[in-house]
Amino acid sequence: MVSELVRPDLPQNQDLLSYLREHACRPGGPGDHVLGEWQLHTHPDLVERLELVAPDGCPLIPLFGVPVLAADGIVAVAALGTSWLLVKIPELPTGVELAAPLPPLTDQGWHAVNAWQSALPDTEGQRKVSQLLAAALRHVNDIT
């Protein structure tokens, strides 16, 4: 089931939803980390990081075991693995530390960035990521 905060009928969500559905797993045992009804596909530290850098009032939405941020029903940010933040934005600001590409999503308008921006001091990296997430949320607001 998809959260009511994400609209699966919108074409802007199709690529991410297809990818997440394909990789989604139900919990296999009591030791599995879960998010919503699904096995967590994001390291718990990255979930905490996303909570820290998400704009105020923007809830983390569980989507097939992955925490996402959305605006007007369109997903703008997804946290995967140990350090990937996928952001839906036309162009990244200068100086953002990239993460390894994640095809097919990074071939479809998503950018993979490092959630910690490890080349920067922590507070500066946190600020840079927060600004990037806010920009991605504004962008999806503009395309609705």
C-alpha positions as CSV (number, residue, x, y, z in Angstrom):
1,M,0.0,0.0,0.0
2,V,1.2,3.5,-0.9
3,S,0.9,6.3,1.6
4,E,-1.9,8.8,1.0
5,L,0.8,11.5,0.9
6,V,2.2,10.0,-2.3
7,R,0.0,9.9,-5.5
8,P,0.8,6.7,-7.4
9,D,-1.3,7.9,-10.3
10,L,1.0,10.8,-11.2
11,P,3.6,10.1,-13.9
12,Q,6.3,12.0,-11.9
13,N,6.2,9.1,-9.4
14,Q,6.2,6.1,-11.8
15,D,10.0,5.5,-12.1
16,L,10.6,5.6,-8.4
17,L,7.5,3.6,-7.5
18,S,8.4,0.9,-10.1
19,Y,12.0,0.7,-8.7
20,L,10.9,0.5,-5.1
21,R,8.1,-2.1,-5.8
22,E,10.6,-4.3,-7.6
23,H,13.1,-4.2,-4.6
24,A,10.5,-4.3,-1.8
25,C,10.5,-7.2,0.7
26,R,8.2,-8.1,3.5
27,P,9.9,-8.6,6.8
28,G,11.4,-12.1,7.1
29,G,11.8,-12.3,10.8
30,P,11.7,-10.5,14.2
31,G,15.2,-9.1,13.7
32,D,14.4,-7.3,10.5
33,H,14.3,-3.5,10.6
34,V,10.9,-2.4,9.1
35,L,9.5,0.9,7.8
36,G,5.7,0.7,7.5
37,E,4.8,-2.8,6.3
38,W,8.1,-3.4,4.5
39,Q,11.6,-4.4,5.3
40,L,13.8,-1.3,5.6
41,H,16.0,-0.7,2.6
42,T,17.8,2.2,4.2
43,H,20.4,2.1,7.0
44,P,18.8,3.4,10.2
45,D,21.6,6.0,10.5
46,L,20.5,7.4,7.1
47,V,16.9,7.5,8.3
48,E,18.0,9.6,11.3
49,R,20.0,11.8,9.0
50,L,17.0,12.4,6.7
51,E,14.9,13.3,9.7
52,L,17.6,15.8,10.8
53,V,18.0,17.5,7.4
54,A,14.3,17.4,6.2
55,P,12.6,20.8,6.2
56,D,10.5,21.6,9.2
57,G,7.0,20.1,9.0
58,C,7.9,17.7,6.1
59,P,7.2,14.2,7.3
60,L,9.1,11.1,6.4
61,I,6.8,8.9,4.3
62,P,7.4,5.2,4.3
63,L,7.3,3.9,0.7
64,F,8.0,0.2,0.2
65,G,10.6,0.2,3.0
66,V,12.2,3.5,2.0
67,P,11.8,6.9,3.6
68,V,10.8,9.6,1.2
69,L,9.8,13.3,1.2
70,A,7.0,14.5,-1.0
71,A,5.2,17.7,-1.9
72,D,1.7,17.7,-3.5
73,G,1.8,14.0,-3.8
74,I,5.1,13.9,-5.8
75,V,8.2,12.3,-4.3
76,A,11.1,14.7,-4.2
77,V,13.6,12.8,-2.1
78,A,14.3,9.2,-1.3
79,A,16.9,7.7,1.1
80,L,18.5,4.4,0.1
81,G,21.3,2.2,1.3
82,T,23.8,3.7,3.7
83,S,24.4,7.2,2.3
84,W,22.4,7.8,-0.9
85,L,19.9,10.6,-1.1
86,L,18.1,10.7,-4.4
87,V,16.7,14.1,-5.2
88,K,14.4,15.1,-8.0
89,I,15.7,18.4,-9.2
90,P,16.7,19.6,-12.7
91,E,20.2,20.7,-11.8
92,L,22.3,20.3,-8.7
93,P,23.9,23.3,-7.0
94,T,27.6,23.7,-7.5
95,G,29.8,21.8,-5.0
96,V,27.3,19.1,-4.0
97,E,29.1,15.8,-3.3
98,L,27.7,13.1,-5.5
99,A,27.1,9.5,-4.6
100,A,27.5,6.6,-7.0
101,P,24.8,6.6,-9.7
102,L,21.8,4.4,-9.2
103,P,20.5,3.3,-12.6
104,P,17.8,3.4,-13.7
105,L,16.7,6.2,-11.4
106,T,19.7,8.4,-12.1
107,D,19.0,8.0,-15.8
108,Q,15.5,9.3,-15.3
109,G,16.0,12.7,-13.7
110,W,17.1,11.7,-10.2
111,H,20.4,12.8,-8.8
112,A,22.3,10.7,-6.2
113,V,24.1,12.7,-3.6
114,N,26.0,11.9,-0.4
115,A,23.7,12.4,2.6
116,W,26.6,13.5,4.8
117,Q,28.6,15.7,2.3
118,S,31.7,14.3,4.0
119,A,34.1,16.8,2.5
120,L,32.5,19.5,4.6
121,P,32.3,20.2,8.3
122,D,29.2,18.5,9.7
123,T,27.1,21.7,10.3
124,E,28.0,23.0,6.8
125,G,27.2,19.6,5.2
126,Q,23.9,19.5,7.1
127,R,23.0,23.0,5.9
128,K,23.9,22.2,2.3
129,V,21.8,19.0,2.3
130,S,18.8,20.8,4.0
131,Q,18.9,23.5,1.3
132,L,19.1,20.8,-1.4
133,L,16.1,19.0,0.0
134,A,14.1,22.2,0.3
135,A,15.0,23.0,-3.4
136,A,13.8,19.6,-4.5
137,L,10.5,19.9,-2.7
138,R,10.0,23.4,-4.3
139,H,10.8,21.9,-7.7
140,V,8.2,19.2,-7.5
141,N,5.7,21.8,-6.2
142,D,6.4,23.8,-9.4
143,I,5.7,20.8,-11.7
144,T,2.3,19.9,-10.3
